Amino acid sequence: MLRTIRIILATIFLIGLSFLFLDFTGTAHHWLGWMAKAQALEAVLALNVVVIIALVVLTLVFGRIYCSVICPLGIVQDIFGWLGKKAKKNRYSYSKEMKWLRYPMLALFVIAFFAGVGSVVQLLAPYSAFGRIMSSIFQPLYMLGNNVLAGIAERADSYTFYSVDVWMKSLPVLLIAVATLIILFVLAWRGGRTYCNTVCPVGTVLSLMSRFSLLKIRIDTNKCKNCSLCAKNCKASCIDFKSHTVDYSRCVVCGDCIKSCHSGALSYTGPASLTHSSSPTDASRRSFLVASAIATTALAQKKLVDGGLAPITAKQAAGRATPLTPPGSLSAQHMAKHCTGCQLCVTACPNNVLRPSTDLMSLMQPVMSYERGYCRPECTRCSEVCPAGAIMPIDKAEKSSIQIGHAIVTVSQCISAQGKDECGNCERHCPTGAIEMVPSNPDDDMSPYMPAINEEACIGCGACEYVCPVRPLSAIHVEGHEVHRKI
């Protein structure tokens, strides 16, 4: 019963979290956004007290079920491990805890976090690794499949599906995602939860609490036949059948050992002083409690807004001295300290503005670029989906008053300023009226007109840069602000 409930809940979480990254319409976040906010590291960074307390209580009562039910990377490891068991039964064996690797990896993560080395933090964070894999590898495949269906529907005069633009947001992130997936597969195929119990910082922190959990997998020495089937089916390699002990710091309460035991020597119970026998009714009740406890981590999610955008011809990205971070991120420093690089905001952006950074210190964190769209003032999608508090929730009115950067004109490239043609695209499309076409020569009203920027009114949305007809680089581009301003 325990294993069955674990599989059902894990399946729900994996499908839900995967769809958060695959969905490009914005509807998934309305129903499933709480799953992202239930992730441990993201809840800590966002100071989500309700989730933090729920996960601590969950671990102290039930053990490390977070790693086998809620964490998507842990669930993926279970799938790879299951495939390994299909290839060879009873493939695992007991091994001692690798403290020499486990705790130095946690120390490296903590040092990198406080030192602001975001690239190291994002490489080790489990939810971020899962997000990179889904957004870089599987979302493009999902979108290509959608486009095939859209083509078929169009032939049948149906608009059930619509085509979307499929493009590579970052080659380095794609390569990192592929490498992560391969490493994860090899480790899980060969040794089950090697990555989870030696590399993952979240797993190591939870292991410190799970040693003291109320409910644990326990071995009845009077029933045990020393057949070793429990150890050979333990993905965490944490059962020593010879000494009848379980390393609870690594046990993720998957229930595989209980299923494999033919003598009924293993049970998921409380301390002996509290539990003298284990009946099917007791087991069912405990399994129900596990399911109920996990359900308490759910959070309410506000309704999301789909900005939408009509595609136009792409152009080359501008070179910015100061990168642009999304409205709500407050500053580049705040983004660096809180963002785990999970790519959820990148996949959720309906305007194709966000993409992963390729800078080493902020690798995989979102930056803005306007060659495929601009940051529409009415769209607040990224602030709604961020689970780590790197992009704080904002409403439409607040977003319209946040200045993330300001526009700069390159007069030598402006076709209007050079007298080649009358343009004024930037002035007509500026949503805040921060651009005005003025004579290039103030003393001559007949001189070619050029755009003048009112920096106090400009919010850095990039509409001017996006609609500028100059190719490959726009004649007007937005420079970011290290610290965002309110205007």
C-alpha positions as a printed Julia matrix, in Angstrom:
487×3 Matrix{Float64}:
   0.0     0.0     0.0
   2.85    2.39    0.88
   4.63    1.74   -2.42
   1.41    2.09   -4.42
   0.56    5.47   -2.89
   4.13    6.63   -3.38
   4.0     5.75   -7.08
   0.62    7.42   -7.58
   1.67   10.67   -5.88
   5.07   10.69   -7.6
   3.37   10.23  -10.97
   1.04   13.15  -10.28
   3.93   15.41   -9.3
   6.13   14.38  -12.23
   3.39   14.88  -14.81
   2.31   18.17  -13.26
   5.82   19.62  -12.95
   6.74   18.45  -16.45
   3.66   20.11  -17.92
   4.61   23.38  -16.21
   7.69   23.49  -18.44
   6.09   22.03  -21.57
   2.99   24.21  -21.63
   3.36   27.42  -23.65
  -0.21   28.67  -23.27
   0.0    29.69  -19.6
  -2.98   27.59  -18.5
  -0.92   24.98  -16.63
   0.36   27.5   -14.09
  -3.17   28.35  -13.0
  -3.71   24.8   -11.75
  -0.21   23.45  -11.13
   1.89   26.43  -10.08
   1.79   25.32   -6.42
   3.89   22.27   -7.32
   6.85   24.47   -8.23
   6.46   26.47   -5.02
   6.47   23.23   -3.0
  10.11   22.56   -3.98
  12.42   22.78   -0.95
  15.24   25.07   -2.12
  12.85   27.4    -3.94
  10.67   27.67   -0.82
  13.71   28.58    1.3
  14.88   31.26   -1.16
  11.37   32.69   -1.39
  11.03   32.58    2.43
   7.8    30.61    1.98
   7.31   29.8     5.65
   4.23   27.62    5.14
   6.0    25.28    2.72
   9.21   25.2     4.77
   7.36   24.21    7.95
   5.27   21.65    6.04
   8.37   20.0     4.55
  10.19   19.93    7.91
   7.19   18.34    9.63
   6.75   15.95    6.71
  10.37   14.79    7.02
  10.39   14.51   10.81
   7.25   12.4    10.76
   7.51   10.33    7.58
  11.2    10.46    6.6
  12.61   11.58    3.24
   9.45   11.03    1.24
  10.04   14.46   -0.32
  12.85   12.96   -2.42
  10.72   10.13   -3.8
   7.39   11.92   -4.19
   7.76   15.71   -4.55
  11.22   16.26   -6.06
  10.97   15.7    -9.85
  14.66   14.89  -10.22
  14.33   12.21   -7.56
  11.34   10.73   -9.38
  13.29   10.7   -12.65
  16.07    8.79  -10.87
  13.51    6.23   -9.72
  12.35    5.76  -13.32
  15.92    5.23  -14.54
  16.56    2.87  -11.62
  13.39    0.93  -12.46
  14.64    0.53  -16.03
  17.92   -0.78  -14.62
  16.06   -3.32  -12.5
  14.13   -4.44  -15.57
  17.43   -5.16  -17.29
  18.81   -7.02  -14.28
  16.82   -8.04  -11.21
  18.18   -7.64   -7.68
  20.98   -5.43   -8.97
  21.66   -3.31   -5.85
  23.68   -3.98   -2.7
  24.4    -2.24    0.58
  27.14    0.39    0.65
  28.27    2.73    3.39
  27.41    6.4     3.35
  29.94    8.4     1.3
  30.47   11.21    3.78
  33.74   12.17    2.1
  31.73   13.3    -0.96
  28.32   14.08    0.47
  29.19   16.81    2.95
  31.91   18.53    0.86
  29.29   18.87   -1.91
  26.91   20.5     0.56
  29.72   22.78    1.77
  30.53   23.73   -1.84
  26.88   24.58   -2.45
  26.63   26.76    0.67
  29.9    28.58   -0.06
  28.89   29.19   -3.68
  25.5    30.48   -2.57
  26.88   33.05   -0.13
  29.73   33.96   -2.48
  27.24   34.7    -5.24
  28.59   32.08   -7.66
  25.21   31.34   -9.17
  26.49   28.92  -11.8
  27.6    26.41   -9.13
  24.33   26.76   -7.2
  22.26   26.15  -10.32
  24.3    23.13  -11.38
  23.7    21.43   -8.02
  20.08   22.48   -7.36
  17.8    19.48   -8.18
  14.72   21.35   -9.38
  16.89   23.57  -11.58
  18.5    20.51  -13.18
  15.05   19.11  -13.93
  13.91   22.47  -15.33
  16.89   22.68  -17.68
  16.21   19.19  -19.0
  12.52   19.87  -19.6
  12.86   23.37  -21.06
  15.92   22.77  -23.24
  15.28   19.22  -24.49
  11.64   18.26  -24.14
   9.76   21.56  -24.56
  11.08   22.12  -28.12
  10.02   18.56  -29.0
   6.61   19.19  -27.44
   6.24   22.41  -29.46
   7.3    20.7   -32.69
   4.63   18.06  -32.06
   2.11   20.86  -31.52
   3.13   22.46  -34.83
   2.59   19.15  -36.65
  -0.92   18.95  -35.18
  -1.5    22.61  -36.1
  -0.58   21.86  -39.71
  -2.97   18.92  -39.82
  -5.76   20.97  -38.2
  -5.22   23.82  -40.66
  -5.79   21.46  -43.57
  -9.09   20.51  -41.97
 -10.04   24.19  -41.49
  -9.7    23.82  -37.73
  -8.02   26.21  -35.3
  -7.84   23.81  -32.37
  -4.03   24.15  -32.49
  -1.84   27.06  -33.52
   1.78   27.09  -34.62
   4.44   28.46  -32.29
   8.0    29.59  -32.89
  10.54   26.91  -31.91
  14.08   28.2   -31.38
  17.17   27.51  -29.32
  17.33   29.93  -26.39
  20.85   28.96  -25.3
  23.27   26.4   -26.7
  25.38   26.21  -23.48
  22.29   25.49  -21.39
  21.19   22.81  -23.87
  24.59   21.13  -23.64
  24.5    21.28  -19.82
  20.98   19.8   -19.83
  22.03   16.92  -22.1
  25.12   16.22  -19.96
  23.02   16.28  -16.78
  20.49   13.86  -18.23
  23.21   11.44  -19.35
  25.03   11.55  -15.99
  21.76   11.09  -14.12
  20.8     8.13  -16.28
  24.15    6.37  -15.91
  24.3     6.87  -12.13
  20.68    5.77  -11.59
  21.0     2.8   -13.95
  24.11    1.52  -12.19
  23.56    2.54   -8.58
  20.01    3.84   -8.08
  20.05    7.02   -6.02
  23.79    7.73   -6.14
  23.23   11.32   -7.29
  20.46   11.92   -4.77
  22.5    10.69   -1.8
  25.96   12.02   -2.66
  25.59   15.17   -4.78
  22.19   16.77   -4.15
  22.4    19.44   -1.39
  18.66   19.28   -0.69
  18.87   15.53   -0.11
  21.79   15.98    2.27
  19.96   18.62    4.35
  16.85   16.45    4.54
  18.98   13.47    5.55
  20.03   15.3     8.7
  16.37   15.46    9.75
  15.22   12.08    8.45
  17.48   10.29   10.96
  15.0    11.41   13.62
  11.76   10.72   11.75
   8.91    9.13   13.67
   7.94    6.56   11.03
  10.71    4.42    9.55
  11.36    1.21    7.68
  12.08   -1.31   10.44
  13.33   -4.91   10.34
  11.83   -7.6    12.56
  14.83   -9.82   13.35
  12.53  -12.67   14.41
  11.04  -12.88   10.91
  14.1   -11.98    8.83
  15.57  -14.91    6.85
  18.71  -12.98    5.81
  17.78  -13.57    2.16
  19.16  -10.1     1.24
  16.26   -9.35   -1.16
  15.54   -6.09    0.64
  19.13   -4.87    0.14
  19.21   -6.04   -3.48
  16.08   -4.0    -4.24
  17.03   -0.85   -2.31
  17.82    1.98   -4.76
  19.46    3.97   -1.96
  21.77    1.07   -0.99
  20.95    1.83    2.63
  19.83   -1.58    4.02
  22.46   -3.76    5.71
  20.64   -7.09    6.0
  23.55   -8.68    7.87
  23.27   -6.3    10.83
  19.51   -5.7    10.28
  19.99   -1.92   10.09
  18.75    0.82    7.77
  20.62    4.06    7.08
  17.67    6.43    7.52
  19.68    9.39    6.25
  19.56    7.83    2.77
  16.22    5.97    2.89
  13.58    7.76    0.8
  10.71    5.5     1.92
  10.06    4.13   -1.57
   8.6     0.87   -0.22
  10.47   -1.39   -2.65
  12.11   -3.3     0.19
   8.77   -4.09    1.85
   7.39   -5.38   -1.45
  10.43   -7.59   -2.08
  10.45   -9.16    1.41
   8.72  -12.58    1.28
   8.81  -13.18    5.04
   7.07   -9.97    6.14
  10.1    -8.89    8.19
   9.99   -5.25    7.03
   7.37   -2.7     7.99
   6.9     1.06    7.97
   6.18    1.8    11.62
   6.87    4.09   14.53
   9.1     3.35   17.54
   8.66   -0.08   19.13
   7.29    1.55   22.26
   4.5     3.07   20.22
   3.87    0.29   17.7
   3.78   -3.36   18.8
   2.19   -4.88   15.72
   1.56   -4.01   12.13
  -1.77   -4.98   10.62
  -3.02   -4.25    7.09
  -5.37   -1.67    8.61
  -2.47    0.11   10.33
  -0.44    0.11    7.13
  -3.33    1.56    5.16
  -3.85    4.24    7.8
  -0.16    5.22    7.72
  -0.21    5.35    3.93
  -3.28    7.58    4.06
  -1.46    9.88    6.5
   1.51   10.1     4.13
  -0.8    11.13    1.29
  -2.58   13.67    3.51
   0.68   15.21    4.71
   1.98   15.66    1.18
  -1.29   17.26    0.13
  -0.81   19.98    2.79
   2.13   21.42    0.83
  -0.25   22.68   -1.88
  -0.46   26.48   -2.22
  -3.12   28.72   -3.73
  -2.22   30.12   -7.17
  -3.54   33.36   -8.62
  -5.04   33.47  -12.08
  -2.43   34.08  -14.77
  -2.52   36.38  -17.76
  -1.43   35.34  -21.23
   0.11   38.39  -22.93
   0.44   36.78  -26.35
   2.42   38.23  -29.24
   2.19   38.16  -33.03
   5.5    36.89  -34.48
   7.61   39.14  -36.68
  11.05   38.75  -38.21
  13.81   38.21  -35.66
  16.95   40.3   -35.47
  20.35   40.08  -33.79
  20.56   40.63  -30.04
  22.05   43.92  -28.9
  25.27   43.97  -26.92
  24.43   45.46  -23.52
  26.95   46.79  -21.05
  24.48   46.0   -18.25
  22.18   42.96  -18.69
  18.43   43.4   -18.3
  16.66   41.45  -15.56
  12.84   41.05  -15.46
  10.56   43.53  -13.71
  10.07   42.33  -10.15
  13.64   41.06   -9.79
  14.51   44.32   -7.98
  18.2    44.25   -8.92
  20.9    42.15  -10.5
  22.17   41.32   -7.02
  18.75   40.15   -5.82
  18.37   38.0    -8.92
  21.81   36.44   -8.41
  21.08   35.57   -4.76
  17.63   34.06   -5.24
  17.47   32.59   -8.74
  18.16   28.87   -9.08
  18.09   28.91  -12.88
  15.15   26.51  -13.1
  14.07   28.05  -16.47
  10.39   28.15  -15.49
  10.12   31.89  -16.24
  11.98   31.39  -19.53
   9.53   28.73  -20.71
   6.52   30.69  -19.42
   7.36   34.01  -21.12
   4.75   34.48  -23.9
   6.74   37.26  -25.54
  10.02   35.37  -26.15
  11.9    37.99  -24.15
  13.58   35.85  -21.48
  16.46   33.5   -22.14
  19.22   31.89  -20.03
  22.33   33.95  -19.41
  25.62   32.66  -20.83
  27.72   34.76  -18.43
  29.77   32.49  -16.15
  28.77   34.21  -12.87
  25.05   34.26  -13.71
  24.96   31.18  -15.92
  21.42   29.98  -16.69
  19.72   32.84  -14.84
  17.16   34.73  -16.98
  18.14   37.85  -18.9
  16.05   39.88  -21.33
  16.59   40.44  -25.02
  14.28   42.07  -27.54
  15.08   40.64  -30.96
  12.02   38.32  -30.83
   9.58   40.4   -28.82
   9.3    43.03  -26.11
   8.23   43.02  -22.48
   4.56   43.91  -22.7
   3.43   46.16  -19.8
   0.28   44.09  -19.27
   2.16   40.77  -18.91
   3.3    39.67  -15.45
   3.74   35.96  -16.2
   7.36   35.58  -15.03
   6.62   37.15  -11.64
   3.67   34.81  -11.16
   5.51   31.56  -11.88
   8.85   32.18  -10.08
   8.98   29.75   -7.13
  12.17   31.11   -5.54
  11.3    34.77   -5.02
  13.93   35.89   -7.54
  11.15   37.69   -9.43
   8.74   39.13   -6.89
   4.98   39.13   -7.65
   3.85   42.38   -9.27
   0.59   43.55  -10.82
   0.11   45.33  -14.15
  -0.04   48.81  -12.65
   3.14   48.25  -10.66
   4.98   46.85  -13.66
   4.22   49.96  -15.69
   6.09   52.04  -13.13
   9.21   49.85  -12.83
  12.22   51.08  -14.78
  14.5    48.14  -15.56
  16.59   50.16  -18.01
  16.44   52.99  -20.53
  16.66   53.3   -24.3
  19.74   54.61  -26.09
  19.81   55.79  -29.73
  22.7    55.07  -32.08
  22.28   58.07  -34.37
  24.67   56.76  -37.03
  22.37   53.77  -37.61
  18.99   55.5   -37.42
  17.51   55.69  -40.94
  15.42   58.71  -39.97
  18.32   60.65  -38.43
  20.44   59.94  -41.52
  17.72   61.32  -43.74
  17.3    58.02  -45.62
  13.6    57.69  -44.89
  10.91   58.84  -42.49
  10.41   56.28  -39.75
   9.21   57.07  -36.22
   8.39   53.42  -35.4
   9.92   53.76  -31.94
   7.82   56.84  -31.11
   4.57   55.28  -32.32
   5.03   52.03  -30.38
   6.42   53.33  -27.09
   3.76   52.42  -24.48
   4.89   55.13  -22.03
   5.33   58.01  -24.51
   9.0    58.3   -23.58
  10.16   58.81  -27.19
   9.63   61.92  -29.29
  10.85   62.57  -32.82
  12.73   65.88  -32.88
  14.88   67.68  -35.53
  18.46   66.4   -35.57
  19.48   70.05  -35.82
  17.58   72.05  -33.17
  18.0    75.24  -35.2
  16.61   73.73  -38.38
  13.07   72.37  -38.35
  13.61   70.94  -41.82
  16.54   68.76  -40.74
  16.01   64.96  -40.5
  14.09   63.89  -37.43
  15.57   61.55  -34.85
  14.22   59.95  -31.65
  14.82   61.72  -28.32
  14.5    59.65  -25.14
  12.9    60.89  -21.95
  14.82   58.67  -19.5
  12.49   59.58  -16.64
   9.52   58.08  -18.5
  11.26   55.13  -20.18
  10.71   51.78  -18.4
  13.02   49.72  -20.62
  10.27   47.49  -22.07
  12.12   47.19  -25.38
   9.19   47.94  -27.69
  11.31   50.53  -29.5
  14.2    48.1   -29.97
  11.89   45.36  -31.19
  10.03   47.41  -33.84
  13.1    49.26  -35.13
  13.44   48.26  -38.82
  17.23   48.51  -38.83
  19.0    45.16  -39.25
  20.9    43.26  -37.94
  21.3    45.53  -34.88
  18.57   48.0   -33.98
  19.37   51.69  -34.1
  17.86   51.96  -30.63
  18.49   49.53  -27.77
  17.88   49.29  -24.03
  20.65   49.36  -21.44
  19.84   47.69  -18.14
  19.94   49.14  -14.63
  21.81   47.3   -11.87
  19.04   48.37   -9.48
  15.48   48.86  -10.73
  13.73   52.16  -10.12
  10.15   53.23   -9.53
   8.91   56.11  -11.73
